[in-house]
């Protein structure tokens, strides 16, 4: 054997051993390898008291979702608006789609995650910073059930959403308190909706979700009046109402639900002063770990079985 051939043989052996080690670690599953690499771009941590939950934030959260049975809740970075995506076992729920300007951004997020269909599309209430991008989503993806309150609006934004629904021969369902549905293994229940409220925020569809013993509450822009309208379960992860407004997240409500994690969807340097210092203080006082899209970008809650 020539000297160069011998050297090449040694190098080849080293490379082969390296490949064997990689395969042993990742089980030959390229998707696991890609997922691991993608997560390196995100900041991740485990929350005390939630042993099977990992929370990540940043651009690394937006990567093709692997084919597993984990529950994923994305609080998308959509400026001064709301858009929450829930994925479990190939089923999806999108709660709101932020503003008109952010509609294309929401669509891009969903495409980058590999979403093909929205099984449950929820427009919590007809304010532009929640339903503005719904028409973009409806036009782009296959849509299952659409939940919206009966509350009407005379804005072009609301008209655009209705026209997108009509164009695809879809229909709107106004849910009732107590209605239940599943997103994969995640059990969802409508906890509040007031079609007759004069204040549009008080019409917000509020959904509680439970999966593997972990409870979530998605509140739209629900305010004090909604919070005091019923008794609530203890909640592990709260999507904070009305972007951290002073009129939501009341002391009595937070003392009742005792959230471990608070997710706030809010735009950087917004003119509303959201989230307010008073709301942040109340959340901190009940021991909630606060995550904000204006500080961290998109937030991913990953629940492993």
One Martini backbone bead per residue (centre of mass of N, CA, C, O) as a GRO file, in nm:
protein
  305
    1UNK     BB    1   0.096   0.036   0.023
    2UNK     BB    2   0.068   0.351  -0.007
    3UNK     BB    3   0.109   0.625   0.180
    4UNK     BB    4  -0.149   0.780   0.084
    5UNK     BB    5  -0.346   0.543   0.108
    6UNK     BB    6  -0.307   0.501   0.412
    7UNK     BB    7  -0.402   0.782   0.495
    8UNK     BB    8  -0.687   0.766   0.367
    9UNK     BB    9  -0.779   0.522   0.532
   10UNK     BB   10  -0.769   0.655   0.811
   11UNK     BB   11  -0.966   0.887   0.748
   12UNK     BB   12  -1.203   0.705   0.669
   13UNK     BB   13  -1.229   0.567   0.945
   14UNK     BB   14  -1.289   0.820   1.110
   15UNK     BB   15  -1.546   0.903   0.957
   16UNK     BB   16  -1.704   0.642   1.008
   17UNK     BB   17  -1.706   0.664   1.317
   18UNK     BB   18  -1.853   0.937   1.326
   19UNK     BB   19  -2.114   0.837   1.189
   20UNK     BB   20  -2.186   0.623   1.400
   21UNK     BB   21  -2.220   0.822   1.634
   22UNK     BB   22  -2.447   0.993   1.511
   23UNK     BB   23  -2.649   0.759   1.473
   24UNK     BB   24  -2.658   0.679   1.774
   25UNK     BB   25  -2.770   0.950   1.876
   26UNK     BB   26  -3.012   0.990   1.630
   27UNK     BB   27  -3.119   0.712   1.504
   28UNK     BB   28  -3.117   0.801   1.190
   29UNK     BB   29  -3.272   1.083   1.231
   30UNK     BB   30  -3.282   1.370   1.055
   31UNK     BB   31  -3.501   1.534   1.203
   32UNK     BB   32  -3.357   1.543   1.477
   33UNK     BB   33  -3.110   1.692   1.377
   34UNK     BB   34  -3.254   1.945   1.269
   35UNK     BB   35  -3.395   2.019   1.535
   36UNK     BB   36  -3.139   2.059   1.700
   37UNK     BB   37  -3.024   2.287   1.527
   38UNK     BB   38  -3.263   2.486   1.545
   39UNK     BB   39  -3.262   2.513   1.866
   40UNK     BB   40  -2.987   2.675   1.883
   41UNK     BB   41  -3.143   2.959   1.806
   42UNK     BB   42  -3.272   2.916   2.086
   43UNK     BB   43  -3.412   2.998   2.392
   44UNK     BB   44  -3.398   2.766   2.668
   45UNK     BB   45  -3.640   2.650   2.927
   46UNK     BB   46  -3.730   2.546   3.243
   47UNK     BB   47  -4.011   2.529   3.447
   48UNK     BB   48  -4.110   2.552   3.749
   49UNK     BB   49  -4.342   2.278   3.787
   50UNK     BB   50  -4.271   2.190   3.463
   51UNK     BB   51  -4.120   1.909   3.364
   52UNK     BB   52  -4.258   1.882   3.047
   53UNK     BB   53  -4.160   2.190   2.998
   54UNK     BB   54  -4.051   2.397   2.721
   55UNK     BB   55  -3.908   2.724   2.673
   56UNK     BB   56  -3.891   2.922   2.381
   57UNK     BB   57  -3.695   3.174   2.192
   58UNK     BB   58  -3.705   3.297   1.879
   59UNK     BB   59  -3.618   3.213   1.553
   60UNK     BB   60  -3.574   2.898   1.622
   61UNK     BB   61  -3.887   2.827   1.646
   62UNK     BB   62  -3.892   2.850   1.325
   63UNK     BB   63  -3.965   2.521   1.229
   64UNK     BB   64  -4.015   2.234   1.120
   65UNK     BB   65  -4.240   2.011   1.228
   66UNK     BB   66  -4.222   1.730   1.374
   67UNK     BB   67  -4.317   1.383   1.384
   68UNK     BB   68  -4.503   1.414   1.668
   69UNK     BB   69  -4.681   1.426   2.002
   70UNK     BB   70  -4.630   1.705   2.068
   71UNK     BB   71  -4.695   2.002   2.228
   72UNK     BB   72  -4.760   2.321   2.061
   73UNK     BB   73  -4.705   2.671   2.156
   74UNK     BB   74  -4.747   2.972   1.972
   75UNK     BB   75  -4.620   3.302   2.025
   76UNK     BB   76  -4.634   3.524   1.797
   77UNK     BB   77  -4.447   3.766   1.626
   78UNK     BB   78  -4.694   4.051   1.570
   79UNK     BB   79  -4.682   4.273   1.746
   80UNK     BB   80  -4.976   4.467   1.799
   81UNK     BB   81  -5.092   4.155   1.874
   82UNK     BB   82  -5.253   3.839   1.793
   83UNK     BB   83  -5.097   3.494   1.775
   84UNK     BB   84  -5.204   3.152   1.817
   85UNK     BB   85  -5.043   2.830   1.807
   86UNK     BB   86  -5.172   2.494   1.785
   87UNK     BB   87  -4.997   2.169   1.816
   88UNK     BB   88  -5.131   1.821   1.766
   89UNK     BB   89  -5.114   1.546   1.593
   90UNK     BB   90  -5.165   1.732   1.320
   91UNK     BB   91  -5.321   1.946   1.477
   92UNK     BB   92  -5.500   2.272   1.461
   93UNK     BB   93  -5.477   2.610   1.618
   94UNK     BB   94  -5.593   2.945   1.549
   95UNK     BB   95  -5.550   3.247   1.742
   96UNK     BB   96  -5.552   3.466   1.555
   97UNK     BB   97  -5.386   3.738   1.311
   98UNK     BB   98  -5.371   4.014   1.372
   99UNK     BB   99  -5.298   4.239   1.145
  100UNK     BB  100  -5.301   4.343   0.830
  101UNK     BB  101  -4.984   4.375   0.812
  102UNK     BB  102  -4.944   4.066   0.948
  103UNK     BB  103  -5.066   3.848   0.762
  104UNK     BB  104  -4.811   3.757   0.596
  105UNK     BB  105  -4.648   3.672   0.845
  106UNK     BB  106  -4.830   3.448   0.945
  107UNK     BB  107  -4.816   3.278   0.690
  108UNK     BB  108  -4.510   3.232   0.698
  109UNK     BB  109  -4.493   3.089   0.962
  110UNK     BB  110  -4.675   2.850   0.883
  111UNK     BB  111  -4.505   2.753   0.644
  112UNK     BB  112  -4.235   2.714   0.803
  113UNK     BB  113  -4.384   2.488   0.990
  114UNK     BB  114  -4.578   2.311   0.782
  115UNK     BB  115  -4.857   2.418   0.736
  116UNK     BB  116  -5.185   2.321   0.581
  117UNK     BB  117  -5.396   2.320   0.828
  118UNK     BB  118  -5.688   2.463   0.990
  119UNK     BB  119  -5.905   2.328   1.213
  120UNK     BB  120  -5.897   2.591   1.412
  121UNK     BB  121  -6.051   2.913   1.380
  122UNK     BB  122  -5.992   3.203   1.590
  123UNK     BB  123  -6.196   3.492   1.649
  124UNK     BB  124  -6.231   3.647   1.934
  125UNK     BB  125  -6.257   3.947   1.803
  126UNK     BB  126  -6.344   4.250   1.604
  127UNK     BB  127  -6.033   4.333   1.603
  128UNK     BB  128  -5.765   4.420   1.408
  129UNK     BB  129  -5.537   4.287   1.610
  130UNK     BB  130  -5.687   3.987   1.551
  131UNK     BB  131  -5.835   3.982   1.237
  132UNK     BB  132  -5.657   4.109   1.007
  133UNK     BB  133  -5.518   3.812   0.905
  134UNK     BB  134  -5.748   3.603   0.839
  135UNK     BB  135  -5.779   3.631   0.529
  136UNK     BB  136  -5.500   3.522   0.459
  137UNK     BB  137  -5.540   3.242   0.587
  138UNK     BB  138  -5.796   3.152   0.434
  139UNK     BB  139  -5.669   3.177   0.142
  140UNK     BB  140  -5.414   2.968   0.201
  141UNK     BB  141  -5.578   2.758   0.375
  142UNK     BB  142  -5.709   2.503   0.513
  143UNK     BB  143  -6.041   2.496   0.663
  144UNK     BB  144  -6.241   2.434   0.918
  145UNK     BB  145  -6.327   2.568   1.197
  146UNK     BB  146  -6.513   2.870   1.274
  147UNK     BB  147  -6.458   3.101   1.540
  148UNK     BB  148  -6.706   3.348   1.637
  149UNK     BB  149  -6.864   3.601   1.732
  150UNK     BB  150  -7.163   3.788   1.679
  151UNK     BB  151  -7.009   4.028   1.665
  152UNK     BB  152  -7.006   4.325   1.497
  153UNK     BB  153  -6.854   4.513   1.216
  154UNK     BB  154  -6.790   4.820   1.007
  155UNK     BB  155  -6.528   4.720   0.895
  156UNK     BB  156  -6.308   4.625   0.653
  157UNK     BB  157  -6.178   4.397   0.805
  158UNK     BB  158  -6.438   4.236   0.856
  159UNK     BB  159  -6.522   4.216   0.558
  160UNK     BB  160  -6.274   4.058   0.458
  161UNK     BB  161  -6.331   3.806   0.623
  162UNK     BB  162  -6.614   3.741   0.512
  163UNK     BB  163  -6.524   3.719   0.213
  164UNK     BB  164  -6.325   3.483   0.254
  165UNK     BB  165  -6.536   3.286   0.358
  166UNK     BB  166  -6.732   3.297   0.115
  167UNK     BB  167  -6.526   3.214  -0.115
  168UNK     BB  168  -6.503   2.910   0.046
  169UNK     BB  169  -6.773   2.810   0.170
  170UNK     BB  170  -6.793   2.904   0.459
  171UNK     BB  171  -6.845   2.905   0.820
  172UNK     BB  172  -6.979   3.042   1.119
  173UNK     BB  173  -6.917   2.983   1.468
  174UNK     BB  174  -7.098   3.040   1.765
  175UNK     BB  175  -7.009   2.982   2.061
  176UNK     BB  176  -7.045   2.824   2.375
  177UNK     BB  177  -7.050   2.781   2.686
  178UNK     BB  178  -6.892   2.451   2.707
  179UNK     BB  179  -6.764   2.399   2.461
  180UNK     BB  180  -6.608   2.115   2.290
  181UNK     BB  181  -6.263   2.028   2.189
  182UNK     BB  182  -5.999   1.887   1.981
  183UNK     BB  183  -5.629   1.895   1.971
  184UNK     BB  184  -5.589   1.610   1.960
  185UNK     BB  185  -5.511   1.569   2.303
  186UNK     BB  186  -5.630   1.848   2.334
  187UNK     BB  187  -5.850   1.995   2.562
  188UNK     BB  188  -6.130   2.204   2.486
  189UNK     BB  189  -6.286   2.511   2.632
  190UNK     BB  190  -6.543   2.729   2.659
  191UNK     BB  191  -6.551   2.999   2.906
  192UNK     BB  192  -6.602   3.263   2.716
  193UNK     BB  193  -6.892   3.461   2.596
  194UNK     BB  194  -7.031   3.792   2.474
  195UNK     BB  195  -7.250   3.896   2.234
  196UNK     BB  196  -7.392   4.157   2.408
  197UNK     BB  197  -7.163   4.329   2.446
  198UNK     BB  198  -7.052   4.650   2.410
  199UNK     BB  199  -6.776   4.554   2.464
  200UNK     BB  200  -6.572   4.389   2.253
  201UNK     BB  201  -6.373   4.256   2.455
  202UNK     BB  202  -6.616   4.098   2.608
  203UNK     BB  203  -6.646   3.890   2.351
  204UNK     BB  204  -6.428   3.711   2.405
  205UNK     BB  205  -6.282   3.416   2.337
  206UNK     BB  206  -6.239   3.170   2.588
  207UNK     BB  207  -5.973   2.922   2.627
  208UNK     BB  208  -5.939   2.602   2.755
  209UNK     BB  209  -5.644   2.390   2.801
  210UNK     BB  210  -5.563   2.028   2.807
  211UNK     BB  211  -5.239   1.850   2.862
  212UNK     BB  212  -5.106   1.633   3.061
  213UNK     BB  213  -5.203   1.836   3.312
  214UNK     BB  214  -5.183   2.097   3.139
  215UNK     BB  215  -5.286   2.440   3.171
  216UNK     BB  216  -5.464   2.665   2.955
  217UNK     BB  217  -5.515   3.030   2.874
  218UNK     BB  218  -5.717   3.199   2.629
  219UNK     BB  219  -5.822   3.562   2.628
  220UNK     BB  220  -5.759   3.780   2.452
  221UNK     BB  221  -5.941   4.086   2.565
  222UNK     BB  222  -6.015   4.023   2.837
  223UNK     BB  223  -6.162   4.154   3.125
  224UNK     BB  224  -6.274   4.203   3.434
  225UNK     BB  225  -6.570   4.117   3.369
  226UNK     BB  226  -6.486   3.836   3.274
  227UNK     BB  227  -6.317   3.742   3.522
  228UNK     BB  228  -6.587   3.780   3.723
  229UNK     BB  229  -6.807   3.576   3.573
  230UNK     BB  230  -6.632   3.335   3.707
  231UNK     BB  231  -6.493   3.038   3.766
  232UNK     BB  232  -6.152   2.916   3.800
  233UNK     BB  233  -5.892   2.747   3.723
  234UNK     BB  234  -5.600   2.635   3.744
  235UNK     BB  235  -5.307   2.775   3.581
  236UNK     BB  236  -5.009   2.743   3.405
  237UNK     BB  237  -5.082   2.892   3.117
  238UNK     BB  238  -5.095   3.239   3.023
  239UNK     BB  239  -5.272   3.444   2.809
  240UNK     BB  240  -5.267   3.759   2.826
  241UNK     BB  241  -5.480   4.008   2.853
  242UNK     BB  242  -5.461   4.278   2.653
  243UNK     BB  243  -5.136   4.304   2.652
  244UNK     BB  244  -5.129   4.414   2.956
  245UNK     BB  245  -5.351   4.563   3.062
  246UNK     BB  246  -5.508   4.731   3.326
  247UNK     BB  247  -5.803   4.578   3.253
  248UNK     BB  248  -5.635   4.324   3.321
  249UNK     BB  249  -5.530   4.105   3.541
  250UNK     BB  250  -5.652   4.067   3.807
  251UNK     BB  251  -5.606   3.990   4.127
  252UNK     BB  252  -5.835   3.781   4.170
  253UNK     BB  253  -5.782   3.616   3.917
  254UNK     BB  254  -5.482   3.538   3.974
  255UNK     BB  255  -5.539   3.406   4.255
  256UNK     BB  256  -5.712   3.179   4.120
  257UNK     BB  257  -5.512   3.062   3.884
  258UNK     BB  258  -5.202   3.062   3.926
  259UNK     BB  259  -4.968   3.124   3.727
  260UNK     BB  260  -4.650   3.024   3.600
  261UNK     BB  261  -4.721   3.145   3.311
  262UNK     BB  262  -4.670   3.446   3.101
  263UNK     BB  263  -4.810   3.556   2.795
  264UNK     BB  264  -4.703   3.837   2.587
  265UNK     BB  265  -4.861   4.017   2.329
  266UNK     BB  266  -4.637   4.267   2.191
  267UNK     BB  267  -4.528   4.578   2.097
  268UNK     BB  268  -4.273   4.768   2.039
  269UNK     BB  269  -4.324   5.076   2.150
  270UNK     BB  270  -4.609   5.122   2.214
  271UNK     BB  271  -4.878   5.361   2.254
  272UNK     BB  272  -5.028   5.204   2.511
  273UNK     BB  273  -4.824   5.079   2.733
  274UNK     BB  274  -4.763   4.786   2.664
  275UNK     BB  275  -4.720   4.665   2.937
  276UNK     BB  276  -4.819   4.731   3.237
  277UNK     BB  277  -4.703   4.773   3.550
  278UNK     BB  278  -4.949   4.665   3.702
  279UNK     BB  279  -4.969   4.391   3.557
  280UNK     BB  280  -4.683   4.291   3.612
  281UNK     BB  281  -4.705   4.298   3.920
  282UNK     BB  282  -4.938   4.094   3.948
  283UNK     BB  283  -4.788   3.859   3.814
  284UNK     BB  284  -4.544   3.854   4.005
  285UNK     BB  285  -4.704   3.813   4.278
  286UNK     BB  286  -4.795   3.505   4.168
  287UNK     BB  287  -4.522   3.381   4.018
  288UNK     BB  288  -4.492   3.461   3.727
  289UNK     BB  289  -4.350   3.384   3.426
  290UNK     BB  290  -4.235   3.621   3.192
  291UNK     BB  291  -4.335   3.656   2.844
  292UNK     BB  292  -4.220   3.859   2.557
  293UNK     BB  293  -4.230   3.955   2.228
  294UNK     BB  294  -4.071   4.233   2.247
  295UNK     BB  295  -3.813   4.070   2.377
  296UNK     BB  296  -3.820   3.749   2.236
  297UNK     BB  297  -4.031   3.694   2.047
  298UNK     BB  298  -4.101   3.405   1.972
  299UNK     BB  299  -4.302   3.164   2.156
  300UNK     BB  300  -4.231   2.830   2.286
  301UNK     BB  301  -4.440   2.562   2.390
  302UNK     BB  302  -4.308   2.248   2.504
  303UNK     BB  303  -4.482   1.934   2.535
  304UNK     BB  304  -4.384   1.647   2.694
  305UNK     BB  305  -4.451   1.302   2.768
   0.00000   0.00000   0.00000
